[in-house]
Amino acid sequence: MKRSLAVMAALLSVLALYLSTRTQAFTGGIVDGRNIRMLIAGGGDATVVFENGAGAPLEMWGKVQPDVSRFARTVSYDRAGTGLSEKGPLPRDGRRIAAELRRALLSAAVAPPYILVGASFGGPYIRVFAGMYPDDVAGMVLVDPTADNQRFDDAAGVPELESWPDILDQSRASLVPSGIPVFLIDAVSPLEVPFATEAIRTLRMKNRPEIEADSLEYQRWLSTFSGGRLVVTNHSGHNVPIEQPELVVATIRQVVDEATRRSHR
Amino acid sequence: MRSPTIALLWEIWRRHWSTVAVIGGLTVVGRLVDVLESRRNAGAESSPLTTLLAMVAFLLLVAVFNYTESGGVRGVGQFPRRLFTLPVTSLHLVAVPMLAGITSIELLYLLWMEPLSRDGSARAPFVAILLAAFVVFYLCALWTLERAGSLRLVMLGVIAIAVFAIGILPSFPPNPPPWWRLEIALAGLVAGLAVIAFLLAWRHVARLRDGGGRSAHRAGSLFNWIVEATPTRRTAFANPAAAHFWFEWRSSGMVLPALVGGVLLVVVIPMSWLMRSNAGDTFRLLLAALAAPVVLAVPVGIAFSKPTFWSEDLAVPAFVAALPLSSEDLVATKVRVAAMSAVLSWLVVLVLLTVWLSSWGNLDALSLLALQLWAFHGQSVAAVYGIAVLVAFAGMFLTWRFLVSRLWSGLSGRRPLFVASVVAIVVLVIAGLVFDADRLPGWLLDDPARLAPVVWIAAIAVIAKYWIAAYAWRVVTPRYLRVYLLIWLAGTASFLAFGIVVWGVVRIYLPVDVDRLRSLVILVALLAVPLARVGLAPASLTHNRHRS
């Protein structure tokens, strides 16, 4: 037996055994007997709940949740029918999803108040939640959310998008709880990007008016209540939690701090 | 025998009746499997198992019509010289095996036509002409290129790939294709080339029968002129190891770069021109080009692991056995030749890709991928270039790994051991096809609990590998161990870095237990570079070297 290799084999054996025991602890929330996959981490006075974009699993917060968990209790989850959660009843509109989230949180013993963070299509969902349960919401962060004037030509294979007109109507009709901090991150994408071919540049320019229209819609919505703030970034495209996670973490931190100060008053 | 034709045909039958029986058996089983699959899933494409059985049947038929006999000083297969004494014309000698081959392959195609034509867009008469032409090209290359020695095998591979590429040409966009890519035009071209190939083969055999003649002399002179013109080493070698490295490189190291270059030039580059308007096709072709060295390294690695690349004999040649070099030196030479072969193969790929992508490549899909990686990694251009370099490095190590991973069995001289190690990979490929291996990631991701046993199996494999390595290297001198450990470290680090990059992206988009996924990535990286098997190789070679 070669001694140096035997030492290496012993060390690597320990490493292999250690690695084979490593596992992520998911929490199973229960809604009407159906399993909802949740990832609960961190600790603190504030509870941050993440709402995913359309069809995305909770892993989309993989670059954000670990950092937020350092200063708050965090919950990410798969809505029914997405990721690894069981399918839920139809129609999948905003009110049903908000009600299911609340039941899932309570079944996992996660008590309100919550600071809701919604990305993309998660934005309208958290607005509906705040409108339905105003006392349960201490703050909101909307990360490049789907704007109220958005239209979808097709559901692109995502079942929950089939109810988009109802979801956006319910979102528009929801009132923001008074006085809570609300931050909206508007990702306008950099104008010049490396590696882009002529066709890609043309496509990006073609999408520009849509991005600008969204920005105007965000400003209009934020002006309808007090306490709303706009954070504009041109260092990220639509996937802000993936492209600029540090901005999302910093914004959540601000909302957590303000919500904590507000609760102590 | 009533006629020389029947005698010639009888001889082919007598030599290969058992292979023909296997082909028949495979065909019966394949058609039965297809019938059962069709009943279960009407209108679906033929199953991978059916396709595989068909492929094996056709390959065996090609082997049956390898109408050569070993001869000459080097024992290279050549047209059977003993047939020259038969009372028949040279045309007869050439035409009988060619026509028998064409008839047999058409008959086999007829039996397999229904399941095979269900998937493809090519019409049956076009495929039939391609198959007949392939038999002619194949026999023509076998007979006329006997002086090319080992390069003849490379040429045969290029011919097969070229015929396949012609077969799929009409299916490329735009649809309908231009006149020169219509099946009828291509069939005419291939048939014309086949006639020329037949005439060449006939002329060659006739001249051989006449004792060489002027053309043989001219061909010989041309061959000698090429040999003289190519750069030849004229200085003395510094030591026996350097001389052996040169010998190994010339006899086996150049094969993979030549094969990779051939495939890229004959298939990928022409296809890239045809697909230049489609970004998705360009991207898929780019992936295929990057996979080429790795995929080709698997079969080349099997031949490379033997003492002599081109010989079926697993014994160490006396010339090598008598060298004033230890078994460790000989294995180290093989390992270095494999490294140079892998690096050169990747250089060929990178040079050709640079020419293609910078000249006529449609870069839209590649640009999108680069943009996503750039955005994903904090808008870092360096990260994107870093990932590109990492892909090339990991690819090189993977290619090299497939070249050296079977040295322990190939150099041992024990045929059952060598065959078992080769069969293991064949069985793995067949199992992958039968059980649709591409569904495995999806199956694993459907339920995170399924990852657990996979991680445990990988962990046990890691433990076994490193303890066997500690045992295997016990008789190898520390100098070799130190050098090889550096190679192992570089390779493992490359795979680990590449795996972590992939894991970093995958963990964000897929619902999975990311901790288990990370463990699996690390364990696979620890398994990727051979350590125990390379450690066993010198002892295997020593046994083989001194057994006589």
Interface residues (C-beta under 8 A of the other chain):
Chain A: M1 K2 S4 L5 A6 M8 A9 L12 S13 L15 A16 L17 L19 S20 R22 T23 Q24 F26 R37 P57 L58 E59 M60 G62 K63 D78 G83 L84 P190 V193 P194 F195 A196 T197 A199 I200 H235 S236 G237 N239 I242 E243 Q244
Chain B: A279 L363 D364 S367 L368 A370 L371 W374 A375 F376 G378 Q379 V381 V384 D447 P448 A452 V455 W456 A458 A459 I460 V462 I463 Y466 W467 A469 A470 Y471 W473 R474 V476 L481 R507 I508 Y509 L510 P511 V512 D513 V514 D515 R516 R518 S519 I522 L523 L526
